[in-house]
């Protein structure tokens, strides 16, 4: 009876159990607030994604948005444990000091394109927006659905930018060795190197930025977007496996083949995957989606720790 009476008093709020009830209510309130905040974040990210889709329709800027996400993530060094010294997808590419790295030539234009979206959805970090724009550009160009998660934390100052020299070069003296040096440092393997190379099905190389490619070709002289440059494929705003076919065949002098492209069919390990992707687009799409998602998470610190999904 005494215990029963005590419990009854606790429920009514006039007993020593009242502080416990207050604690439970407080914890419930925090969970509800956290859930509401997560819901708001997802809503903002979904809104940003729709605005990115509209931007892609208006500007045909798929290639440069893919490159923006890649270059923010591609500075990751698996041998450095401390964040953000390890580099990776942390939004550091918004700072001028990193935008001026030679490998990032022209990416200031990508930042300008998406800045209005960042301003509209202030709760979306740059790190998330860069990766959201990159994945959405691939999907909207006809590529695979990429299993993305969000919640990346931004670095806060330009002093936290990675040093120059972590991104791949277009014309190294030993292309296979160079690709492995750069991508192995990120924790990626040969299959992922080849799959990710397939994203060159989108876009053009401009000699004034990279030192590679023709000023214009029959495929680029009229745009869309700013005319000029040399593309890897004839339909350079369509994501498919034509990059592998064109690099393998090399039948059109107006299509670009860099040393780091050619080596995919010369190196014995790379060639296994390049040949497969040239023949089987479904396999390429499956492997690309997995590799792109992995790349987009490199070096990221998530809040919440497991990230959030939009789908």
N, C-alpha and C positions, 0 to 999 in steps of 0.2 A: 504493500500500500504506500509505503514511504517513497519508493522509487516511482510508482505511478503518479503520486501527487507531485513529485519533483518535475517529472516530465510534463505534466499538465501545466505547472507554473512556468516551465521553460517556454512552452508553446505560446502561452499568453503574454510573455514578454516581461514577467516580473521576477525572474529567477536568475541564478548564476549561469544558466545556459544562454541567457540573452546575448552576451558577447560572442558566443559561438555562432548564433544565428546571424549576428551582424557581420561576422567574418565570411560566412557562406554567401550572404547577400552581396557583400563587397566583391567576392571572387566572381560571382555570377555577373555582376555589373561590368567587371573588367572584361570577362569573356564576351559579353554582348557588345561592348564598345569595340573590342578587337575585331569581332566578326563584322560589325558595321564598317569599320575602317577598311577591312579587307574587301568588303563589297564595294566600297567607294573606289578603291584602287583598281579593282577589276573593271568597274564601269568606266573609269578614266582611260584605262588601257584599251578597252574596246572602242571607245570614242576616238582615241588617237589612231587606232588601226583603220577605222572607217575614213578618217581624214587622210591617212597615208594612201589609201586606195584611190581617193579622189585626186590627190596630188599626182599619183602615177598616171591616171587617165589624162590629166591636163598637161603634164610636162614630159611624159615618156622617160622618166629619170630612173628606171629600174636599175641599170648597171651601177650608177654612182651610189645608190642607196645600199646595194649589196656590198659594194666596196667599203662603204663607211662602216658598216657593222663588222666586216672582216678585219679591217685595219685597227679598230678599237680592241677587238678580241685577240688579234694575232701577235700582240706583243708579249703574250704570256710566257713565263719561264717556269717550268715545273720544278726546277732546282732551287727556287727561292720560295720559302714558306711564308714569309711575312707579307700580309696585304697592306698597302697596294704595291709594294716594291716588286711583287711578282708580275705586275702588269696584267693584261687581260681586259675583259669586258667590264670596264668600270667608269666609262664616260670621260676618261682623260683626254680623248681626242678632241674635245670641245675647246681646249686651251690652245692659244696661238703657238706656243713653243713646240707642241707636238704636231700641229697642223703644218708647221714649216719643215718637218722632216721630209727629206727628198722623196721617200716612198709615198707620202701623202699629198703630193702635188695635185691641186685641183679639188681636194676634198672640202676646202672652205666653201665651195659652191653647194655641196651636199648639206653642210651645216646651215647655210642660209635658206635652203629649200625647206628644211623641217623646223626652223626656229619658231615659226608662227604656230606650229602644232605644239611645240614645247611650251610656248607662252600660254596657249589655250588650256592645256592640261598640265598645270603647274605641279601636280602631284606625281606625274610620271618622270622618272629620272632620265637623264641623258643616256645612261648606260642601257636602260630598258628601251628607250626610244630608238637608239641606234640599232639594236638587235631586232626590235619589232619591225622597223622599216626594212631591214635587210631581208628578213624571212618573208614579209608580206610581198616584197618586190619579186622574189623568186616564185611565190605562189601565184601572184597575179600575172606573171609572164608565162604561166602554163606549167610551172614546175610542181614538184611534190609538196604535199602538206608537211610542214616541219613541226615536230613535237616540241614546241617552245614552252618554257616557263619564265616567269617574270618576278620582279621584286629585287632587282639588282640595286646595290647601293653605289652612289656616285663618290668618286674622290672629290675633295673639296678645294684643292689648290693646284696651280701649275707645277709647284715643286714636287708633286706626286706623280708627274708624268714619267713614263719609262724612258730610258736612254735611246738615242737613235741607233738603228742598225739591227733591230730584231725582226723586221719584215723581209719577205723574200725579194730578191732582185730578179730582173727580167733576163739578163744576159750574163750569168756567171760563167767562169771558165770551165767549171766542172758542174754542170747542171744537176745531175743526180745527187752528187755529194752535197751540193748546196741545199737542195730541197729537203734532203734528209736532216741536214744540220738544223735547219730552221724549224721544220715540222716535228721532228723528234723532240726538240727542246720544248715544244708545246705539249708533248705526250701523245702525238698522233702517229699513225703507222702508215705503211706503204699504200694500203687500200684506201685509207682516208685521204692521203695526199692526192691520189689519182682521182678519186671521186670529187674532191673539192676543186681540183683543176677544171673539172667539167663546167663550172660556173662561168668559164670564159665563153661559153655559148652566148652569154650576154655581153654587150658592150664593145668598146673600141679602145685602141691604144693611140694616144696622141703624141707625136714626136716632140712637141714643145713641152710636154710634161715628163715623159718617160725616156725620151731619146729613141724610141722604137716605133716602127710603123710608118706608113705613108701619110702625107698630109691629107689625102682624100682618096676614095676609090669609088667605083660605080655603085657600091652599096651604101656609101656614107655621104656622098657629095650633096645630097638633098635632105639630110636629116633622117628621121625626125629629131627634134631638138636642134642644138647647134650643129651645123654640118661639119664634116671632116673627120679625120682619123682613119684608122684601118681596123676593121673588125675581124674576129676569128671565124665568124660564120656569116652567111648571106642574110639571114633573118636574125639580126643581133638583138632583137627585143623579144625573142621567143626562146623559152627555156626548154631544151630537149637534148638529145644526145648527138646532135649534128657536129658539135665540137670534135668529138672523137673520130667521127667519120672523116671530117675535113682534114684534120691533122694527119690521119693515117694515109689518106689518098693524095693530098697536096697537089690537086689538079688545077687550082685557081690561084694565080699570082696576086689577085686582089685580096686574098684571105691571109691573115697573119699567122705565122708559125714562129714562135720564139724558141730559143734553145731549151727553155724549161717546158715547152710544149712537145717539141720533137723527142725529147728524152723519154717521154712516157711510152713511146713505141720502140725505144732502143735499149733501155735498161730491162734486164730479164724479169725482175720482180714487178716493176711498174707495168710492163707489157701485158702481163696476165690479166690485170684489171682493165687496162685501156682497151684491149681487144674485146673483152667481155662487154664493156659498156658501149662500144661501137656497134655491137650486134644486138644488145638487149637493153632497150631503154627502161623497161620496168625494173631491172636489176640496178641500173644506174640510179634511177629515182629513189629506190629504197635505200641504197648505200649513201647517196648524197644527203638525203633527209637526216639520216642518223649522224653523219659526219658534221653537217651544218649545225645541228642542235648541240653536239658536243663542243664544237668550236665556240658557239655563242655563250657557253657557260664557263669557258676557261677564265680562271682568275676572278670570277665573280663572287661577291659576298651578298647573300640574299637575306632579305627581311620581308616575310618570315623565312626562317632558315631553309625550308624545303621549297620556297618559291610558291607562286600561284599560277594556275593555268587559266586560259581564257575560253577553252572549249570543253 
